[in-house]
Every structure is written in structure tokens, then in C-alpha cells.
């Protein structure tokens, strides 16, 4: 996976977080569509963390292969 694709996927995840925040009902966070939006936010955050770990591992692999 190229670095460009990884960055695009991170941007898509950030856009999904922004969209899901607009769906939240702060009066009833654990009811109706708000719980689905919270699940979407957590899933997007997990995706971002995984992609950042992937990018870091690729950098480490590149440095190891150079030596």
C-alpha cells in the first residue's frame, strides 16, 4: 500500500468522524442514531490508529533494510 493511499484513507476516516459528529444527539447519546454515530466515530478512530501503526512499521522496515 502506498503512502498516498494511506493518507487518503486517513482523510476519509476523518471525514467520517466529522459526519458522525453531526448525527450525535448530545441530550441522548446512547439512544437511537446517536449510538450508531458513536460506533462509527470509534471505528474511524481505530482505523486511523491502525493506519498510523502501518505507516510507522513501513518506516522501520525501510530503515532496517537499508542497513
PyMOL Python script that loads the backbone (N, CA, C, O; Angstrom):
from pymol import cmd

cmd.read_pdbstr("""\
ATOM      1  N   UNK A   1       0.854  -1.169   0.000  1.00  0.00           N
ATOM      2  CA  UNK A   1       0.000   0.000   0.000  1.00  0.00           C
ATOM      3  C   UNK A   1       0.901   1.233   0.000  1.00  0.00           C
ATOM      4  O   UNK A   1       1.835   1.328   0.795  1.00  0.00           O
ATOM      5  N   UNK A   2       0.618   2.155  -0.879  1.00  0.00           N
ATOM      6  CA  UNK A   2       1.468   3.329  -0.992  1.00  0.00           C
ATOM      7  C   UNK A   2       1.128   4.361   0.087  1.00  0.00           C
ATOM      8  O   UNK A   2       0.069   4.323   0.713  1.00  0.00           O
ATOM      9  N   UNK A   3       2.064   5.270   0.269  1.00  0.00           N
ATOM     10  CA  UNK A   3       1.888   6.301   1.288  1.00  0.00           C
ATOM     11  C   UNK A   3       0.704   7.203   0.939  1.00  0.00           C
ATOM     12  O   UNK A   3      -0.022   7.649   1.827  1.00  0.00           O
ATOM     13  N   UNK A   4       0.515   7.468  -0.337  1.00  0.00           N
ATOM     14  CA  UNK A   4      -0.591   8.318  -0.777  1.00  0.00           C
ATOM     15  C   UNK A   4      -1.940   7.685  -0.439  1.00  0.00           C
ATOM     16  O   UNK A   4      -2.849   8.360   0.045  1.00  0.00           O
ATOM     17  N   UNK A   5      -2.059   6.396  -0.696  1.00  0.00           N
ATOM     18  CA  UNK A   5      -3.303   5.694  -0.391  1.00  0.00           C
ATOM     19  C   UNK A   5      -3.585   5.699   1.110  1.00  0.00           C
ATOM     20  O   UNK A   5      -4.731   5.858   1.531  1.00  0.00           O
ATOM     21  N   UNK A   6      -2.545   5.527   1.905  1.00  0.00           N
ATOM     22  CA  UNK A   6      -2.707   5.550   3.356  1.00  0.00           C
ATOM     23  C   UNK A   6      -3.203   6.905   3.826  1.00  0.00           C
ATOM     24  O   UNK A   6      -4.091   6.984   4.675  1.00  0.00           O
ATOM     25  N   UNK A   7      -2.642   7.963   3.284  1.00  0.00           N
ATOM     26  CA  UNK A   7      -3.063   9.312   3.664  1.00  0.00           C
ATOM     27  C   UNK A   7      -4.501   9.572   3.233  1.00  0.00           C
ATOM     28  O   UNK A   7      -5.266  10.193   3.970  1.00  0.00           O
ATOM     29  N   UNK A   8      -4.874   9.103   2.046  1.00  0.00           N
ATOM     30  CA  UNK A   8      -6.254   9.262   1.578  1.00  0.00           C
ATOM     31  C   UNK A   8      -7.220   8.521   2.494  1.00  0.00           C
ATOM     32  O   UNK A   8      -8.291   9.038   2.811  1.00  0.00           O
ATOM     33  N   UNK A   9      -6.855   7.321   2.920  1.00  0.00           N
ATOM     34  CA  UNK A   9      -7.709   6.564   3.829  1.00  0.00           C
ATOM     35  C   UNK A   9      -7.852   7.257   5.182  1.00  0.00           C
ATOM     36  O   UNK A   9      -8.929   7.233   5.779  1.00  0.00           O
ATOM     37  N   UNK A  10      -6.783   7.869   5.667  1.00  0.00           N
ATOM     38  CA  UNK A  10      -6.855   8.622   6.920  1.00  0.00           C
ATOM     39  C   UNK A  10      -7.786   9.814   6.759  1.00  0.00           C
ATOM     40  O   UNK A  10      -8.578  10.105   7.655  1.00  0.00           O
ATOM     41  N   UNK A  11      -7.701  10.503   5.632  1.00  0.00           N
ATOM     42  CA  UNK A  11      -8.585  11.650   5.389  1.00  0.00           C
ATOM     43  C   UNK A  11     -10.046  11.216   5.293  1.00  0.00           C
ATOM     44  O   UNK A  11     -10.934  11.924   5.769  1.00  0.00           O
ATOM     45  N   UNK A  12     -10.299  10.068   4.688  1.00  0.00           N
ATOM     46  CA  UNK A  12     -11.674   9.552   4.615  1.00  0.00           C
ATOM     47  C   UNK A  12     -12.182   9.239   6.017  1.00  0.00           C
ATOM     48  O   UNK A  12     -13.337   9.525   6.334  1.00  0.00           O
ATOM     49  N   UNK A  13     -11.334   8.656   6.859  1.00  0.00           N
ATOM     50  CA  UNK A  13     -11.737   8.350   8.230  1.00  0.00           C
ATOM     51  C   UNK A  13     -12.038   9.623   9.011  1.00  0.00           C
ATOM     52  O   UNK A  13     -12.978   9.655   9.806  1.00  0.00           O
ATOM     53  N   UNK A  14     -11.254  10.665   8.794  1.00  0.00           N
ATOM     54  CA  UNK A  14     -11.509  11.946   9.462  1.00  0.00           C
ATOM     55  C   UNK A  14     -12.828  12.537   8.976  1.00  0.00           C
ATOM     56  O   UNK A  14     -13.583  13.102   9.767  1.00  0.00           O
ATOM     57  N   UNK A  15     -13.108  12.412   7.691  1.00  0.00           N
ATOM     58  CA  UNK A  15     -14.378  12.905   7.155  1.00  0.00           C
ATOM     59  C   UNK A  15     -15.554  12.129   7.750  1.00  0.00           C
ATOM     60  O   UNK A  15     -16.598  12.713   8.040  1.00  0.00           O
ATOM     61  N   UNK A  16     -15.391  10.827   7.934  1.00  0.00           N
ATOM     62  CA  UNK A  16     -16.449  10.026   8.554  1.00  0.00           C
ATOM     63  C   UNK A  16     -16.676  10.437  10.006  1.00  0.00           C
ATOM     64  O   UNK A  16     -17.814  10.460  10.475  1.00  0.00           O
ATOM     65  N   UNK A  17     -15.608  10.757  10.712  1.00  0.00           N
ATOM     66  CA  UNK A  17     -15.756  11.246  12.085  1.00  0.00           C
ATOM     67  C   UNK A  17     -16.543  12.547  12.097  1.00  0.00           C
ATOM     68  O   UNK A  17     -17.453  12.720  12.908  1.00  0.00           O
ATOM     69  N   UNK A  18     -16.194  13.459  11.201  1.00  0.00           N
ATOM     70  CA  UNK A  18     -16.895  14.744  11.137  1.00  0.00           C
ATOM     71  C   UNK A  18     -18.378  14.547  10.822  1.00  0.00           C
ATOM     72  O   UNK A  18     -19.234  15.211  11.408  1.00  0.00           O
ATOM     73  N   UNK A  19     -18.676  13.647   9.907  1.00  0.00           N
ATOM     74  CA  UNK A  19     -20.073  13.382   9.555  1.00  0.00           C
ATOM     75  C   UNK A  19     -20.834  12.778  10.732  1.00  0.00           C
ATOM     76  O   UNK A  19     -21.963  13.176  11.018  1.00  0.00           O
ATOM     77  N   UNK A  20     -20.214  11.822  11.409  1.00  0.00           N
ATOM     78  CA  UNK A  20     -20.878  11.174  12.532  1.00  0.00           C
ATOM     79  C   UNK A  20     -21.094  12.114  13.716  1.00  0.00           C
ATOM     80  O   UNK A  20     -22.058  11.957  14.465  1.00  0.00           O
ATOM     81  N   UNK A  21     -20.209  13.079  13.886  1.00  0.00           N
ATOM     82  CA  UNK A  21     -20.409  14.066  14.949  1.00  0.00           C
ATOM     83  C   UNK A  21     -21.676  14.874  14.694  1.00  0.00           C
ATOM     84  O   UNK A  21     -22.368  15.260  15.636  1.00  0.00           O
ATOM     85  N   UNK A  22     -21.980  15.130  13.426  1.00  0.00           N
ATOM     86  CA  UNK A  22     -23.199  15.887  13.114  1.00  0.00           C
ATOM     87  C   UNK A  22     -24.458  15.080  13.404  1.00  0.00           C
ATOM     88  O   UNK A  22     -25.533  15.658  13.561  1.00  0.00           O
ATOM     89  N   UNK A  23     -24.347  13.760  13.479  1.00  0.00           N
ATOM     90  CA  UNK A  23     -25.507  12.905  13.754  1.00  0.00           C
ATOM     91  C   UNK A  23     -25.770  12.723  15.248  1.00  0.00           C
ATOM     92  O   UNK A  23     -26.819  12.204  15.631  1.00  0.00           O
ATOM     93  N   UNK A  24     -24.842  13.140  16.085  1.00  0.00           N
ATOM     94  CA  UNK A  24     -24.985  12.937  17.519  1.00  0.00           C
ATOM     95  C   UNK A  24     -26.079  13.828  18.107  1.00  0.00           C
ATOM     96  O   UNK A  24     -26.210  15.000  17.752  1.00  0.00           O
ATOM     97  N   UNK A  25     -26.852  13.248  19.005  1.00  0.00           N
ATOM     98  CA  UNK A  25     -27.814  13.997  19.811  1.00  0.00           C
ATOM     99  C   UNK A  25     -27.233  14.036  21.219  1.00  0.00           C
ATOM    100  O   UNK A  25     -27.275  13.038  21.938  1.00  0.00           O
ATOM    101  N   UNK A  26     -26.693  15.182  21.614  1.00  0.00           N
ATOM    102  CA  UNK A  26     -25.955  15.264  22.868  1.00  0.00           C
ATOM    103  C   UNK A  26     -26.857  15.129  24.093  1.00  0.00           C
ATOM    104  O   UNK A  26     -26.357  14.918  25.198  1.00  0.00           O
ATOM    105  N   UNK A  27     -28.155  15.244  23.923  1.00  0.00           N
ATOM    106  CA  UNK A  27     -29.083  15.028  25.028  1.00  0.00           C
ATOM    107  C   UNK A  27     -29.273  13.534  25.311  1.00  0.00           C
ATOM    108  O   UNK A  27     -29.428  13.137  26.466  1.00  0.00           O
ATOM    109  N   UNK A  28     -29.262  12.709  24.263  1.00  0.00           N
ATOM    110  CA  UNK A  28     -29.442  11.257  24.386  1.00  0.00           C
ATOM    111  C   UNK A  28     -28.354  10.548  23.590  1.00  0.00           C
ATOM    112  O   UNK A  28     -28.598  10.066  22.484  1.00  0.00           O
ATOM    113  N   UNK A  29     -27.155  10.487  24.156  1.00  0.00           N
ATOM    114  CA  UNK A  29     -26.023   9.923  23.414  1.00  0.00           C
ATOM    115  C   UNK A  29     -26.133   8.422  23.193  1.00  0.00           C
ATOM    116  O   UNK A  29     -25.589   7.907  22.216  1.00  0.00           O
ATOM    117  N   UNK A  30     -26.818   7.716  24.067  1.00  0.00           N
ATOM    118  CA  UNK A  30     -26.845   6.262  23.970  1.00  0.00           C
ATOM    119  C   UNK A  30     -28.178   5.738  23.453  1.00  0.00           C
ATOM    120  O   UNK A  30     -28.550   4.602  23.748  1.00  0.00           O
ATOM    121  N   UNK A  31     -28.899   6.546  22.689  1.00  0.00           N
ATOM    122  CA  UNK A  31     -30.193   6.129  22.157  1.00  0.00           C
ATOM    123  C   UNK A  31     -30.282   6.463  20.671  1.00  0.00           C
ATOM    124  O   UNK A  31     -29.731   7.463  20.212  1.00  0.00           O
ATOM    125  N   UNK A  32     -30.977   5.618  19.934  1.00  0.00           N
ATOM    126  CA  UNK A  32     -31.288   5.875  18.525  1.00  0.00           C
ATOM    127  C   UNK A  32     -30.065   5.959  17.639  1.00  0.00           C
ATOM    128  O   UNK A  32     -29.156   5.134  17.721  1.00  0.00           O
ATOM    129  N   UNK A  33     -30.062   6.975  16.790  1.00  0.00           N
ATOM    130  CA  UNK A  33     -28.966   7.149  15.824  1.00  0.00           C
ATOM    131  C   UNK A  33     -27.668   7.604  16.477  1.00  0.00           C
ATOM    132  O   UNK A  33     -26.598   7.474  15.884  1.00  0.00           O
ATOM    133  N   UNK A  34     -27.753   8.134  17.690  1.00  0.00           N
ATOM    134  CA  UNK A  34     -26.536   8.607  18.356  1.00  0.00           C
ATOM    135  C   UNK A  34     -25.594   7.461  18.680  1.00  0.00           C
ATOM    136  O   UNK A  34     -24.378   7.615  18.565  1.00  0.00           O
ATOM    137  N   UNK A  35     -26.124   6.330  19.077  1.00  0.00           N
ATOM    138  CA  UNK A  35     -25.257   5.193  19.399  1.00  0.00           C
ATOM    139  C   UNK A  35     -24.582   4.669  18.134  1.00  0.00           C
ATOM    140  O   UNK A  35     -23.428   4.243  18.175  1.00  0.00           O
ATOM    141  N   UNK A  36     -25.289   4.699  17.025  1.00  0.00           N
ATOM    142  CA  UNK A  36     -24.690   4.284  15.746  1.00  0.00           C
ATOM    143  C   UNK A  36     -23.590   5.258  15.345  1.00  0.00           C
ATOM    144  O   UNK A  36     -22.543   4.850  14.842  1.00  0.00           O
ATOM    145  N   UNK A  37     -23.830   6.548  15.568  1.00  0.00           N
ATOM    146  CA  UNK A  37     -22.812   7.558  15.259  1.00  0.00           C
ATOM    147  C   UNK A  37     -21.593   7.382  16.158  1.00  0.00           C
ATOM    148  O   UNK A  37     -20.462   7.531  15.695  1.00  0.00           O
ATOM    149  N   UNK A  38     -21.802   7.071  17.426  1.00  0.00           N
ATOM    150  CA  UNK A  38     -20.674   6.832  18.332  1.00  0.00           C
ATOM    151  C   UNK A  38     -19.854   5.622  17.892  1.00  0.00           C
ATOM    152  O   UNK A  38     -18.623   5.649  17.931  1.00  0.00           O
ATOM    153  N   UNK A  39     -20.541   4.566  17.475  1.00  0.00           N
ATOM    154  CA  UNK A  39     -19.834   3.384  16.976  1.00  0.00           C
ATOM    155  C   UNK A  39     -19.030   3.743  15.731  1.00  0.00           C
ATOM    156  O   UNK A  39     -17.902   3.277  15.571  1.00  0.00           O
ATOM    157  N   UNK A  40     -19.591   4.558  14.858  1.00  0.00           N
ATOM    158  CA  UNK A  40     -18.874   4.998  13.659  1.00  0.00           C
ATOM    159  C   UNK A  40     -17.655   5.834  13.983  1.00  0.00           C
ATOM    160  O   UNK A  40     -16.622   5.714  13.325  1.00  0.00           O
ATOM    161  N   UNK A  41     -17.770   6.683  14.998  1.00  0.00           N
ATOM    162  CA  UNK A  41     -16.638   7.512  15.408  1.00  0.00           C
ATOM    163  C   UNK A  41     -15.519   6.642  15.967  1.00  0.00           C
ATOM    164  O   UNK A  41     -14.352   6.828  15.623  1.00  0.00           O
ATOM    165  N   UNK A  42     -15.876   5.686  16.832  1.00  0.00           N
ATOM    166  CA  UNK A  42     -14.867   4.803  17.424  1.00  0.00           C
ATOM    167  C   UNK A  42     -14.213   3.944  16.340  1.00  0.00           C
ATOM    168  O   UNK A  42     -12.999   3.737  16.368  1.00  0.00           O
ATOM    169  N   UNK A  43     -14.998   3.446  15.392  1.00  0.00           N
ATOM    170  CA  UNK A  43     -14.440   2.631  14.313  1.00  0.00           C
ATOM    171  C   UNK A  43     -13.481   3.447  13.449  1.00  0.00           C
ATOM    172  O   UNK A  43     -12.434   2.945  13.041  1.00  0.00           O
ATOM    173  N   UNK A  44     -13.828   4.688  13.172  1.00  0.00           N
ATOM    174  CA  UNK A  44     -12.945   5.542  12.379  1.00  0.00           C
ATOM    175  C   UNK A  44     -11.652   5.847  13.125  1.00  0.00           C
ATOM    176  O   UNK A  44     -10.576   5.876  12.528  1.00  0.00           O
ATOM    177  N   UNK A  45     -11.760   6.071  14.423  1.00  0.00           N
ATOM    178  CA  UNK A  45     -10.550   6.306  15.216  1.00  0.00           C
ATOM    179  C   UNK A  45      -9.656   5.065  15.227  1.00  0.00           C
ATOM    180  O   UNK A  45      -8.433   5.181  15.158  1.00  0.00           O
ATOM    181  N   UNK A  46     -10.257   3.892  15.312  1.00  0.00           N
ATOM    182  CA  UNK A  46      -9.486   2.647  15.257  1.00  0.00           C
ATOM    183  C   UNK A  46      -8.780   2.506  13.907  1.00  0.00           C
ATOM    184  O   UNK A  46      -7.622   2.094  13.842  1.00  0.00           O
ATOM    185  N   UNK A  47      -9.482   2.849  12.842  1.00  0.00           N
ATOM    186  CA  UNK A  47      -8.886   2.769  11.508  1.00  0.00           C
ATOM    187  C   UNK A  47      -7.694   3.714  11.391  1.00  0.00           C
ATOM    188  O   UNK A  47      -6.671   3.356  10.809  1.00  0.00           O
ATOM    189  N   UNK A  48      -7.825   4.912  11.940  1.00  0.00           N
ATOM    190  CA  UNK A  48      -6.720   5.876  11.891  1.00  0.00           C
ATOM    191  C   UNK A  48      -5.520   5.343  12.662  1.00  0.00           C
ATOM    192  O   UNK A  48      -4.390   5.427  12.181  1.00  0.00           O
ATOM    193  N   UNK A  49      -5.750   4.797  13.848  1.00  0.00           N
ATOM    194  CA  UNK A  49      -4.655   4.251  14.650  1.00  0.00           C
ATOM    195  C   UNK A  49      -3.963   3.106  13.904  1.00  0.00           C
ATOM    196  O   UNK A  49      -2.734   3.036  13.871  1.00  0.00           O
ATOM    197  N   UNK A  50      -4.746   2.222  13.312  1.00  0.00           N
ATOM    198  CA  UNK A  50      -4.152   1.108  12.562  1.00  0.00           C
ATOM    199  C   UNK A  50      -3.335   1.599  11.371  1.00  0.00           C
ATOM    200  O   UNK A  50      -2.257   1.069  11.100  1.00  0.00           O
ATOM    201  N   UNK A  51      -3.833   2.595  10.666  1.00  0.00           N
ATOM    202  CA  UNK A  51      -3.085   3.125   9.521  1.00  0.00           C
ATOM    203  C   UNK A  51      -1.802   3.819   9.967  1.00  0.00           C
ATOM    204  O   UNK A  51      -0.781   3.720   9.287  1.00  0.00           O
ATOM    205  N   UNK A  52      -1.841   4.516  11.096  1.00  0.00           N
ATOM    206  CA  UNK A  52      -0.626   5.153  11.603  1.00  0.00           C
ATOM    207  C   UNK A  52       0.395   4.108  12.053  1.00  0.00           C
ATOM    208  O   UNK A  52       1.595   4.289  11.851  1.00  0.00           O
ATOM    209  N   UNK A  53      -0.072   3.018  12.660  1.00  0.00           N
ATOM    210  CA  UNK A  53       0.836   1.920  13.029  1.00  0.00           C
ATOM    211  C   UNK A  53       1.449   1.311  11.772  1.00  0.00           C
ATOM    212  O   UNK A  53       2.638   0.994  11.746  1.00  0.00           O
ATOM    213  N   UNK A  54       0.640   1.151  10.740  1.00  0.00           N
ATOM    214  CA  UNK A  54       1.136   0.598   9.472  1.00  0.00           C
ATOM    215  C   UNK A  54       2.209   1.503   8.870  1.00  0.00           C
ATOM    216  O   UNK A  54       3.249   1.024   8.418  1.00  0.00           O
ATOM    217  N   UNK A  55       1.954   2.809   8.866  1.00  0.00           N
ATOM    218  CA  UNK A  55       2.945   3.742   8.312  1.00  0.00           C
ATOM    219  C   UNK A  55       4.249   3.691   9.109  1.00  0.00           C
ATOM    220  O   UNK A  55       5.333   3.725   8.525  1.00  0.00           O
ATOM    221  N   UNK A  56       4.151   3.610  10.434  1.00  0.00           N
ATOM    222  CA  UNK A  56       5.341   3.537  11.275  1.00  0.00           C
ATOM    223  C   UNK A  56       6.114   2.251  11.025  1.00  0.00           C
ATOM    224  O   UNK A  56       7.344   2.259  10.963  1.00  0.00           O
ATOM    225  N   UNK A  57       5.392   1.147  10.881  1.00  0.00           N
ATOM    226  CA  UNK A  57       6.080  -0.123  10.633  1.00  0.00           C
ATOM    227  C   UNK A  57       6.788  -0.116   9.276  1.00  0.00           C
ATOM    228  O   UNK A  57       7.865  -0.696   9.136  1.00  0.00           O
ATOM    229  N   UNK A  58       6.196   0.530   8.292  1.00  0.00           N
ATOM    230  CA  UNK A  58       6.855   0.634   6.977  1.00  0.00           C
ATOM    231  C   UNK A  58       8.127   1.466   7.067  1.00  0.00           C
ATOM    232  O   UNK A  58       9.122   1.144   6.417  1.00  0.00           O
ATOM    233  N   UNK A  59       8.110   2.544   7.871  1.00  0.00           N
ATOM    234  CA  UNK A  59       9.311   3.361   8.052  1.00  0.00           C
ATOM    235  C   UNK A  59      10.413   2.559   8.736  1.00  0.00           C
ATOM    236  O   UNK A  59      11.582   2.647   8.359  1.00  0.00           O
ATOM    237  N   UNK A  60      10.029   1.771   9.750  1.00  0.00           N
ATOM    238  CA  UNK A  60      11.007   0.945  10.451  1.00  0.00           C
ATOM    239  C   UNK A  60      11.583  -0.111   9.516  1.00  0.00           C
ATOM    240  O   UNK A  60      12.789  -0.357   9.510  1.00  0.00           O
ATOM    241  N   UNK A  61      10.712  -0.732   8.729  1.00  0.00           N
ATOM    242  CA  UNK A  61      11.166  -1.757   7.783  1.00  0.00           C
ATOM    243  C   UNK A  61      12.133  -1.165   6.758  1.00  0.00           C
ATOM    244  O   UNK A  61      13.113  -1.808   6.382  1.00  0.00           O
ATOM    245  N   UNK A  62      11.859   0.046   6.313  1.00  0.00           N
ATOM    246  CA  UNK A  62      12.746   0.695   5.335  1.00  0.00           C
ATOM    247  C   UNK A  62      14.113   0.942   5.952  1.00  0.00           C
ATOM    248  O   UNK A  62      15.132   0.712   5.302  1.00  0.00           O
ATOM    249  N   UNK A  63      14.153   1.412   7.211  1.00  0.00           N
ATOM    250  CA  UNK A  63      15.434   1.670   7.867  1.00  0.00           C
ATOM    251  C   UNK A  63      16.207   0.384   8.117  1.00  0.00           C
ATOM    252  O   UNK A  63      17.431   0.369   7.991  1.00  0.00           O
ATOM    253  N   UNK A  64      15.519  -0.691   8.467  1.00  0.00           N
ATOM    254  CA  UNK A  64      16.179  -1.977   8.708  1.00  0.00           C
ATOM    255  C   UNK A  64      16.772  -2.514   7.415  1.00  0.00           C
ATOM    256  O   UNK A  64      17.880  -3.051   7.414  1.00  0.00           O
ATOM    257  N   UNK A  65      16.046  -2.375   6.321  1.00  0.00           N
ATOM    258  CA  UNK A  65      16.522  -2.884   5.034  1.00  0.00           C
ATOM    259  C   UNK A  65      17.693  -2.080   4.487  1.00  0.00           C
ATOM    260  O   UNK A  65      18.482  -2.608   3.703  1.00  0.00           O
ATOM    261  N   UNK A  66      17.825  -0.823   4.879  1.00  0.00           N
ATOM    262  CA  UNK A  66      18.953  -0.004   4.421  1.00  0.00           C
ATOM    263  C   UNK A  66      20.265  -0.474   5.034  1.00  0.00           C
ATOM    264  O   UNK A  66      21.312  -0.361   4.397  1.00  0.00           O
ATOM    265  N   UNK A  67      20.231  -0.988   6.232  1.00  0.00           N
ATOM    266  CA  UNK A  67      21.471  -1.417   6.921  1.00  0.00           C
ATOM    267  C   UNK A  67      21.840  -2.815   6.627  1.00  0.00           C
ATOM    268  O   UNK A  67      22.850  -3.306   7.132  1.00  0.00           O
TER     269      UNK A  67
END
""", "prot")
cmd.dss("prot")
cmd.show_as("cartoon", "prot")
cmd.util.cbc("prot")
cmd.orient("prot")
